Structure formats: structure tokens, C-alpha cells
Amino acid sequence: MEISSIIEIDLADYGSEGKVVLAPPSLRKLAMTKNMLAKCTRSRQVDGQVIMDEARIGDSEIVQILQYVRTSPFPQTVEGVLDFTDKLDAVQFGNGMRFWEDVEKGAEKIEKGLVSPFADSQAQETPSSE
């Protein structure tokens, strides 16, 4: 059995080279995601209670999708994604948003189990009865 819950996005479709590979997150990616999400909020303590001053919702949305990115030609950080989509937009405006929407759709398919976890295998040959 070969595991293949993988989606490859060809960057030629967005004016760049290479590919982005999406896959279910590993334990390391899950831990990194939690750490990055914690950095998306700013809080302080007042009278022994933690008060949230700032929540960077846009950043946290990107971080949650990044957990599905296995390989990419950009650093897997919020700034890395934004810099990369800016480069795609420099080729043709709209490429960056189209690319990220496709990454989001791929991550959602993996999360919902819509991508088969096993590669299609050849049907087993059965001997003829003749």
C-alpha cells in the first residue's frame, strides 16, 4: 500500500517555477502551527488576568493553512507566503490570490479526507476458469 494523500500545485499556472506539495501535517508541523498561532496574539496581565490586546486573524488563517504545506519554494511563514504571493502578482496581478485560494482548497480537501489516503492499485488478476 502506498500512501498518497498528497496534492501537488504546479506553480507554472501562476507564473512561477516549481511546485507546492500539500499533505496531512506531521506531528512536527502540528507543534509548529500551535507555536506560530500563539505568536499571532498579543496579551498582557492585568490584576492577575490575561488580557488579549491584539489578535492577528489574517496571520492565523495563513498559519493554519501552512500546516498542510509539505514543500514549497518559499519560507513557510506568514511573511514568506505574503512575499511569494507578491512575486506572483508582479507577474500578473491576481496570480497571488488565485494561488493561495488553490492552496486553501487543497488543504480543505486533505482535512476533510476528500483526497484518497491510498493510491489506486491495479485490480487483481483472476485466473480464468477455462
N, CA and C atoms as an extended XYZ file, in Angstrom:
390
Properties=species:S:1:pos:R:3:atomname:S:1:resname:S:1:resid:I:1 pbc="F F F"
N         0.831       -1.171        0.000 N   MET     1
C         0.000        0.000        0.000 CA  MET     1
C         0.880        1.241        0.000 C   MET     1
N         0.558        2.154       -0.867 N   GLU     2
C         1.331        3.379       -0.967 CA  GLU     2
C         0.462        4.546       -0.523 C   GLU     2
N         0.928        5.286        0.452 N   ILE     3
C         0.162        6.428        0.944 CA  ILE     3
C         0.333        7.584       -0.037 C   ILE     3
N        -0.802        8.212       -0.417 N   SER     4
C        -0.708        9.296       -1.391 CA  SER     4
C        -1.724       10.404       -1.137 C   SER     4
N        -1.943       10.786        0.112 N   SER     5
C        -2.821       11.915        0.424 CA  SER     5
C        -2.050       13.194        0.165 C   SER     5
N        -1.653       13.353       -1.067 N   ILE     6
C        -0.783       14.467       -1.439 CA  ILE     6
C        -1.417       15.209       -2.606 C   ILE     6
N        -1.338       16.517       -2.547 N   ILE     7
C        -1.776       17.364       -3.657 CA  ILE     7
C        -0.575       18.185       -4.086 C   ILE     7
N        -0.295       18.170       -5.387 N   GLU     8
C         0.797       18.980       -5.930 CA  GLU     8
C         0.201       20.131       -6.726 C   GLU     8
N         0.709       21.328       -6.479 N   ILE     9
C         0.271       22.523       -7.191 CA  ILE     9
C         1.431       23.004       -8.050 C   ILE     9
N         1.230       22.965       -9.355 N   ASP    10
C         2.254       23.391      -10.307 CA  ASP    10
C         2.258       24.914      -10.376 C   ASP    10
N         3.386       25.516      -10.056 N   LEU    11
C         3.464       26.970      -10.000 CA  LEU    11
C         3.520       27.630      -11.370 C   LEU    11
N         3.694       26.850      -12.430 N   ALA    12
C         3.662       27.402      -13.785 CA  ALA    12
C         2.306       28.049      -14.057 C   ALA    12
N         1.263       27.526      -13.423 N   ASP    13
C        -0.086       28.073      -13.597 CA  ASP    13
C        -0.218       29.487      -13.035 C   ASP    13
N         0.758       29.916      -12.250 N   TYR    14
C         0.706       31.229      -11.603 CA  TYR    14
C         1.894       32.113      -11.990 C   TYR    14
N         2.651       31.684      -12.991 N   GLY    15
C         3.756       32.495      -13.480 CA  GLY    15
C         5.067       32.277      -12.757 C   GLY    15
N         5.241       31.122      -12.133 N   SER    16
C         6.479       30.828      -11.420 CA  SER    16
C         6.948       29.428      -11.792 C   SER    16
N         8.016       28.986      -11.151 N   GLU    17
C         8.556       27.657      -11.411 CA  GLU    17
C         8.476       26.808      -10.154 C   GLU    17
N         8.425       25.494      -10.368 N   GLY    18
C         8.420       24.564       -9.244 CA  GLY    18
C         7.016       24.141       -8.882 C   GLY    18
N         6.897       23.641       -7.655 N   LYS    19
C         5.598       23.176       -7.189 CA  LYS    19
C         5.507       23.310       -5.682 C   LYS    19
N         4.283       23.297       -5.210 N   VAL    20
C         3.994       23.262       -3.786 CA  VAL    20
C         3.313       21.921       -3.529 C   VAL    20
N         3.768       21.225       -2.520 N   VAL    21
C         3.199       19.927       -2.174 CA  VAL    21
C         2.444       20.062       -0.863 C   VAL    21
N         1.167       19.644       -0.900 N   LEU    22
C         0.326       19.648        0.289 CA  LEU    22
C         0.125       18.217        0.759 C   LEU    22
N         0.113       18.027        2.068 N   ALA    23
C        -0.065       16.697        2.656 CA  ALA    23
C        -0.581       16.870        4.077 C   ALA    23
N        -1.097       15.800        4.675 N   PRO    24
C        -1.515       15.893        6.079 CA  PRO    24
C        -0.330       16.320        6.948 C   PRO    24
N        -0.591       17.122        7.966 N   PRO    25
C         0.513       17.597        8.800 CA  PRO    25
C         1.134       16.503        9.661 C   PRO    25
N         2.428       16.585        9.811 N   SER    26
C         3.154       15.684       10.710 CA  SER    26
C         3.034       16.226       12.137 C   SER    26
N         3.494       15.466       13.100 N   LEU    27
C         3.494       15.929       14.487 CA  LEU    27
C         4.309       17.215       14.620 C   LEU    27
N         5.449       17.267       13.937 N   ARG    28
C         6.294       18.466       13.983 CA  ARG    28
C         5.538       19.679       13.448 C   ARG    28
N         4.823       19.494       12.314 N   LYS    29
C         4.070       20.600       11.719 CA  LYS    29
C         2.948       21.049       12.649 C   LYS    29
N         2.290       20.107       13.305 N   LEU    30
C         1.222       20.468       14.232 CA  LEU    30
C         1.765       21.296       15.392 C   LEU    30
N         2.900       20.897       15.932 N   ALA    31
C         3.513       21.648       17.037 CA  ALA    31
C         3.952       23.037       16.568 C   ALA    31
N         4.558       23.087       15.385 N   MET    32
C         4.998       24.379       14.845 CA  MET    32
C         3.800       25.301       14.606 C   MET    32
N         2.702       24.736       14.135 N   THR    33
C         1.497       25.533       13.893 CA  THR    33
C         0.978       26.135       15.193 C   THR    33
N         0.921       25.330       16.243 N   LYS    34
C         0.454       25.843       17.541 CA  LYS    34
C         1.358       26.965       18.037 C   LYS    34
N         2.663       26.800       17.880 N   ASN    35
C         3.603       27.838       18.315 CA  ASN    35
C         3.434       29.117       17.504 C   ASN    35
N         3.250       28.956       16.182 N   MET    36
C         3.065       30.132       15.325 CA  MET    36
C         1.737       30.824       15.632 C   MET    36
N         0.689       30.052       15.929 N   LEU    37
C        -0.607       30.647       16.277 CA  LEU    37
C        -0.512       31.444       17.570 C   LEU    37
N         0.271       30.947       18.514 N   ALA    38
C         0.444       31.673       19.779 CA  ALA    38
C         1.093       33.029       19.542 C   ALA    38
N         1.927       33.119       18.519 N   LYS    39
C         2.590       34.387       18.203 CA  LYS    39
C         1.658       35.363       17.489 C   LYS    39
N         0.480       34.884       17.083 N   CYS    40
C        -0.489       35.740       16.391 CA  CYS    40
C        -1.348       36.544       17.353 C   CYS    40
N        -1.140       36.356       18.640 N   THR    41
C        -1.891       37.124       19.626 CA  THR    41
C        -0.915       37.829       20.557 C   THR    41
N        -1.327       38.970       21.024 N   ARG    42
C        -0.532       39.723       21.996 CA  ARG    42
C        -1.401       39.906       23.231 C   ARG    42
N        -0.836       39.575       24.357 N   SER    43
C        -1.614       39.710       25.588 CA  SER    43
C        -0.749       40.313       26.681 C   SER    43
N        -1.428       40.715       27.739 N   ARG    44
C        -0.728       41.266       28.906 CA  ARG    44
C        -1.510       40.868       30.140 C   ARG    44
N        -0.860       40.945       31.266 N   GLN    45
C        -1.512       40.586       32.520 CA  GLN    45
C        -1.929       41.845       33.264 C   GLN    45
N        -3.193       41.862       33.687 N   VAL    46
C        -3.721       42.970       34.469 CA  VAL    46
C        -4.442       42.369       35.670 C   VAL    46
N        -3.972       42.721       36.848 N   ASP    47
C        -4.570       42.201       38.096 CA  ASP    47
C        -4.676       40.684       38.082 C   ASP    47
N        -3.651       40.016       37.588 N   GLY    48
C        -3.614       38.562       37.586 CA  GLY    48
C        -4.410       37.897       36.474 C   GLY    48
N        -5.043       38.686       35.614 N   GLN    49
C        -5.793       38.126       34.496 CA  GLN    49
C        -5.100       38.452       33.182 C   GLN    49
N        -5.151       37.504       32.258 N   VAL    50
C        -4.555       37.708       30.948 CA  VAL    50
C        -5.563       38.439       30.068 C   VAL    50
N        -5.141       39.558       29.532 N   ILE    51
C        -5.974       40.377       28.653 CA  ILE    51
C        -5.370       40.326       27.246 C   ILE    51
N        -6.202       39.994       26.266 N   MET    52
C        -5.709       39.948       24.892 CA  MET    52
C        -5.783       41.347       24.305 C   MET    52
N        -4.642       41.863       23.870 N   ASP    53
C        -4.575       43.191       23.279 CA  ASP    53
C        -4.806       43.156       21.769 C   ASP    53
N        -4.279       42.122       21.144 N   GLU    54
C        -4.300       42.092       19.690 CA  GLU    54
C        -4.394       40.649       19.209 C   GLU    54
N        -5.216       40.429       18.217 N   ALA    55
C        -5.297       39.116       17.574 CA  ALA    55
C        -5.153       39.350       16.081 C   ALA    55
N        -4.098       38.800       15.518 N   ARG    56
C        -3.859       38.966       14.085 CA  ARG    56
C        -4.542       37.809       13.352 C   ARG    56
N        -5.814       38.008       13.053 N   ILE    57
C        -6.651       36.967       12.462 CA  ILE    57
C        -6.136       36.564       11.076 C   ILE    57
N        -5.745       37.528       10.269 N   GLY    58
C        -5.230       37.224        8.924 CA  GLY    58
C        -4.007       36.327        8.991 C   GLY    58
N        -3.096       36.644        9.881 N   ASP    59
C        -1.899       35.816       10.049 CA  ASP    59
C        -2.266       34.410       10.502 C   ASP    59
N        -3.216       34.316       11.448 N   SER    60
C        -3.565       32.999       11.971 CA  SER    60
C        -4.224       32.131       10.899 C   SER    60
N        -4.979       32.734        9.981 N   GLU    61
C        -5.576       31.963        8.881 CA  GLU    61
C        -4.488       31.379        7.979 C   GLU    61
N        -3.461       32.163        7.689 N   ILE    62
C        -2.350       31.683        6.858 CA  ILE    62
C        -1.609       30.561        7.582 C   ILE    62
N        -1.352       30.740        8.872 N   VAL    63
C        -0.632       29.734        9.655 CA  VAL    63
C        -1.388       28.405        9.658 C   VAL    63
N        -2.698       28.455        9.798 N   GLN    64
C        -3.484       27.222        9.822 CA  GLN    64
C        -3.403       26.470        8.501 C   GLN    64
N        -3.313       27.168        7.392 N   ILE    65
C        -3.184       26.516        6.085 CA  ILE    65
C        -1.760       26.000        5.888 C   ILE    65
N        -0.783       26.732        6.403 N   LEU    66
C         0.620       26.319        6.230 CA  LEU    66
C         0.923       24.948        6.826 C   LEU    66
N         0.136       24.492        7.787 N   GLN    67
C         0.412       23.180        8.368 CA  GLN    67
C         0.282       22.068        7.330 C   GLN    67
N        -0.417       22.324        6.219 N   TYR    68
C        -0.583       21.324        5.169 CA  TYR    68
C         0.481       21.426        4.080 C   TYR    68
N         1.312       22.452        4.125 N   VAL    69
C         2.340       22.640        3.095 CA  VAL    69
C         3.566       21.813        3.478 C   VAL    69
N         3.831       20.798        2.686 N   ARG    70
C         4.982       19.932        2.959 CA  ARG    70
C         6.253       20.522        2.343 C   ARG    70
N         6.187       20.910        1.078 N   THR    71
C         7.349       21.537        0.430 CA  THR    71
C         6.874       22.746       -0.360 C   THR    71
N         7.743       23.751       -0.405 N   SER    72
C         7.430       24.978       -1.136 CA  SER    72
C         8.727       25.719       -1.459 C   SER    72
N         8.687       26.579       -2.482 N   PRO    73
C         9.878       27.373       -2.809 CA  PRO    73
C         9.975       28.650       -1.968 C   PRO    73
N         9.106       28.814       -1.000 N   PHE    74
C         9.112       29.994       -0.135 CA  PHE    74
C         9.199       29.552        1.319 C   PHE    74
N         9.705       30.427        2.193 N   PRO    75
C         9.731       30.089        3.618 CA  PRO    75
C         8.302       29.897        4.125 C   PRO    75
N         8.086       28.888        4.922 N   GLN    76
C         6.748       28.562        5.395 CA  GLN    76
C         6.411       29.366        6.644 C   GLN    76
N         6.330       30.673        6.415 N   THR    77
C         5.956       31.634        7.440 CA  THR    77
C         4.937       32.582        6.818 C   THR    77
N         4.294       33.381        7.644 N   VAL    78
C         3.334       34.350        7.120 CA  VAL    78
C         4.026       35.286        6.137 C   VAL    78
N         5.167       35.833        6.529 N   GLU    79
C         5.891       36.750        5.638 CA  GLU    79
C         6.360       36.045        4.371 C   GLU    79
N         6.768       34.785        4.508 N   GLY    80
C         7.192       34.013        3.338 CA  GLY    80
C         6.072       33.870        2.325 C   GLY    80
N         4.865       33.579        2.805 N   VAL    81
C         3.696       33.450        1.920 CA  VAL    81
C         3.378       34.793        1.274 C   VAL    81
N         3.340       35.841        2.074 N   LEU    82
C         2.987       37.160        1.535 CA  LEU    82
C         4.012       37.652        0.518 C   LEU    82
N         5.294       37.441        0.795 N   ASP    83
C         6.335       37.824       -0.174 CA  ASP    83
C         6.184       37.039       -1.471 C   ASP    83
N         5.901       35.733       -1.353 N   PHE    84
C         5.764       34.891       -2.538 CA  PHE    84
C         4.547       35.306       -3.365 C   PHE    84
N         3.411       35.561       -2.708 N   THR    85
C         2.229       35.966       -3.470 CA  THR    85
C         2.432       37.342       -4.105 C   THR    85
N         3.216       38.207       -3.475 N   ASP    86
C         3.562       39.496       -4.099 CA  ASP    86
C         4.351       39.271       -5.391 C   ASP    86
N         5.273       38.303       -5.380 N   LYS    87
C         6.054       37.990       -6.581 CA  LYS    87
C         5.160       37.450       -7.685 C   LYS    87
N         4.186       36.610       -7.310 N   LEU    88
C         3.251       36.091       -8.313 CA  LEU    88
C         2.406       37.218       -8.891 C   LEU    88
N         1.992       38.159       -8.051 N   ASP    89
C         1.211       39.308       -8.512 CA  ASP    89
C         2.029       40.219       -9.416 C   ASP    89
N         3.349       40.256       -9.221 N   ALA    90
C         4.205       41.072      -10.082 CA  ALA    90
C         4.228       40.528      -11.508 C   ALA    90
N         4.023       39.217      -11.647 N   VAL    91
C         3.948       38.603      -12.976 CA  VAL    91
C         2.613       38.981      -13.620 C   VAL    91
N         1.534       38.776      -12.887 N   GLN    92
C         0.194       39.180      -13.317 CA  GLN    92
C        -0.655       39.350      -12.077 C   GLN    92
N        -1.199       40.541      -11.923 N   PHE    93
C        -1.984       40.801      -10.720 CA  PHE    93
C        -3.143       39.821      -10.645 C   PHE    93
N        -3.324       39.234       -9.454 N   GLY    94
C        -4.360       38.239       -9.229 CA  GLY    94
C        -3.799       36.835       -9.097 C   GLY    94
N        -2.567       36.626       -9.609 N   ASN    95
C        -1.943       35.302       -9.503 CA  ASN    95
C        -1.744       34.888       -8.052 C   ASN    95
N        -1.363       35.819       -7.208 N   GLY    96
C        -1.110       35.511       -5.799 CA  GLY    96
C        -2.363       35.036       -5.091 C   GLY    96
N        -3.472       35.728       -5.301 N   MET    97
C        -4.730       35.345       -4.662 CA  MET    97
C        -5.229       34.017       -5.221 C   MET    97
N        -5.129       33.825       -6.525 N   ARG    98
C        -5.547       32.567       -7.139 CA  ARG    98
C        -4.754       31.392       -6.579 C   ARG    98
N        -3.427       31.592       -6.470 N   PHE    99
C        -2.558       30.563       -5.912 CA  PHE    99
C        -2.984       30.216       -4.485 C   PHE    99
N        -3.146       31.233       -3.629 N   TRP   100
C        -3.453       30.964       -2.229 CA  TRP   100
C        -4.833       30.327       -2.083 C   TRP   100
N        -5.792       30.729       -2.909 N   GLU   101
C        -7.110       30.089       -2.868 CA  GLU   101
C        -7.005       28.609       -3.228 C   GLU   101
N        -6.144       28.280       -4.181 N   ASP   102
C        -5.950       26.873       -4.548 CA  ASP   102
C        -5.265       26.090       -3.428 C   ASP   102
N        -4.341       26.741       -2.726 N   VAL   103
C        -3.704       26.096       -1.572 CA  VAL   103
C        -4.753       25.844       -0.484 C   VAL   103
N        -5.595       26.847       -0.223 N   GLU   104
C        -6.659       26.683        0.781 CA  GLU   104
C        -7.602       25.542        0.404 C   GLU   104
N        -7.994       25.471       -0.858 N   LYS   105
C        -8.895       24.404       -1.307 CA  LYS   105
C        -8.235       23.031       -1.139 C   LYS   105
N        -6.947       22.946       -1.470 N   GLY   106
C        -6.223       21.684       -1.317 CA  GLY   106
C        -6.137       21.263        0.139 C   GLY   106
N        -5.824       22.208        1.017 N   ALA   107
C        -5.741       21.911        2.457 CA  ALA   107
C        -7.094       21.446        2.975 C   ALA   107
N        -8.158       22.081        2.508 N   GLU   108
C        -9.505       21.692        2.942 CA  GLU   108
C        -9.841       20.270        2.483 C   GLU   108
N        -9.457       19.927        1.262 N   LYS   109
C        -9.709       18.570        0.763 CA  LYS   109
C        -8.985       17.535        1.620 C   LYS   109
N        -7.744       17.834        1.973 N   ILE   110
C        -6.973       16.905        2.811 CA  ILE   110
C        -7.611       16.803        4.196 C   ILE   110
N        -7.970       17.944        4.765 N   GLU   111
C        -8.560       17.969        6.105 CA  GLU   111
C        -9.872       17.189        6.157 C   GLU   111
N       -10.679       17.303        5.106 N   LYS   112
C       -11.978       16.627        5.076 CA  LYS   112
C       -11.886       15.183        4.590 C   LYS   112
N       -10.668       14.753        4.232 N   GLY   113
C       -10.499       13.381        3.772 CA  GLY   113
C       -10.995       13.145        2.363 C   GLY   113
N       -11.084       14.201        1.571 N   LEU   114
C       -11.571       14.067        0.205 CA  LEU   114
C       -10.492       13.600       -0.757 C   LEU   114
N        -9.252       13.570       -0.281 N   VAL   115
C        -8.148       13.045       -1.077 CA  VAL   115
C        -7.903       11.639       -0.570 C   VAL   115
N        -7.896       10.700       -1.464 N   SER   116
C        -7.743        9.299       -1.060 CA  SER   116
C        -6.422        9.095       -0.343 C   SER   116
N        -6.429        8.432        0.817 N   PRO   117
C        -5.184        8.190        1.533 CA  PRO   117
C        -4.346        7.075        0.908 C   PRO   117
N        -4.913        6.354       -0.036 N   PHE   118
C        -4.174        5.265       -0.659 CA  PHE   118
C        -4.216        5.410       -2.167 C   PHE   118
N        -3.089        5.133       -2.796 N   ALA   119
C        -3.025        5.199       -4.250 CA  ALA   119
C        -3.898        4.110       -4.840 C   ALA   119
N        -4.466        4.410       -5.991 N   ASP   120
C        -5.237        3.375       -6.672 CA  ASP   120
C        -4.296        2.249       -7.032 C   ASP   120
N        -4.731        1.045       -6.754 N   SER   121
C        -3.896       -0.093       -7.091 CA  SER   121
C        -4.538       -0.844       -8.246 C   SER   121
N        -3.715       -1.562       -8.972 N   GLN   122
C        -4.206       -2.332      -10.090 CA  GLN   122
C        -5.142       -3.396       -9.571 C   GLN   122
N        -6.170       -3.666      -10.366 N   ALA   123
C        -7.090       -4.733       -9.980 CA  ALA   123
C        -6.350       -6.049      -10.014 C   ALA   123
N        -6.687       -6.910       -9.079 N   GLN   124
C        -6.027       -8.203       -9.016 CA  GLN   124
C        -6.505       -9.067      -10.178 C   GLN   124
N        -5.553       -9.702      -10.817 N   GLU   125
C        -5.908      -10.603      -11.918 CA  GLU   125
C        -6.454      -11.888      -11.353 C   GLU   125
N        -7.515      -12.354      -11.963 N   THR   126
C        -8.088      -13.632      -11.522 CA  THR   126
C        -7.894      -14.648      -12.645 C   THR   126
N        -7.498      -15.843      -12.294 N   PRO   127
C        -7.301      -16.849      -13.346 CA  PRO   127
C        -8.643      -17.210      -13.977 C   PRO   127
N        -8.584      -17.423      -15.266 N   SER   128
C        -9.829      -17.784      -15.947 CA  SER   128
C       -10.175      -19.222      -15.604 C   SER   128
N       -11.439      -19.530      -15.664 N   SER   129
C       -11.880      -20.866      -15.309 CA  SER   129
C       -11.806      -21.823      -16.513 C   SER   129
N       -11.346      -21.319      -17.615 N   GLU   130
C       -11.272      -22.179      -18.806 CA  GLU   130
C        -9.981      -22.935      -18.873 C   GLU   130
